[in-house]
Amino acid sequence: MEAAGSELRGRITEAAVRCFRTKGYDEVSVNDICREADIARSTFYRAFSSKKDVIRYLFEHRADFCI
């Protein structure tokens, strides 16, 4: 199950990066990220508690992440 959770986080963070780079952090909603990742909101919330949690994860785990 841990691998599946890691895969889900990866899918969500990749979608979030695309959204943040296109629209900027403040203009992106959880719905935008879900749409880009092609997942339901409930799926998003299984991996992250909020959009802020996603950005925190990116800064902690993705050295290449830069808005």
Order of alpha helices (4+ residues) and beta strands (2+ residues): alpha-alpha-alpha-alpha
